[in-house]
Amino acid sequence: MGELEDAVMTRVWKWNRPVTVREVLEDLQQERSIAYTTVMTVLDNLHQKGWVRREAEGRAYRYEAVSTRAAYAAALMNEAWTQSDNPAAALVAFFGMMSDEQRHALRDAVRMVQGPETSERSEPESPRENPGSATEADGR
């Protein structure tokens, strides 16, 4: 998913209604020079990937987001992670780039995924103070 796809999806989410290629084009042209056919191709690609649905309106289509921005961001992260030849190293590098606020959000997300039974647990059970003392007490 490229920069242009991100820019198009940002507009689809922001407007929160079915949009036409022309509307997206006119908004994008405020920032960059871009052709109608480029925007049409990007929206078609997003449709084929399942990120937008479309409905015919005359000779054109109106496009609407299928899922949330959060789901889209998750898919981007997953795609990048799965393309790594060393996923663990990629995660370590990614976590190293995070701000404190992002790390707190990550901890909260992990707690939500693990469910209430994990977050309610106290400290892990500690091993016996001196495992050998039990055998000595038995007199063995």
VENWOTA-V151789 format. One record per run of one state. SS is the DSSP state (h for helix, s for strand, l for the rest). FROM is the first residue (numbers start at 1). TO is the last residue. Records with the same first field share a line. If there is no record, write none. Layout:
BEGIN
SS->FROM-TO + FROM-TO
END
This chain:
BEGIN
l->1-2 + 16-18 + 20-20 + 29-35 + 50-51 + 58-59 + 66-68 + 83-86 + 98-99 + 115-115 + 120-130 + 139-140
h->3-15 + 21-28 + 36-49 + 69-82 + 87-97 + 100-114 + 116-119 + 131-138
s->19-19 + 52-57 + 60-65
END
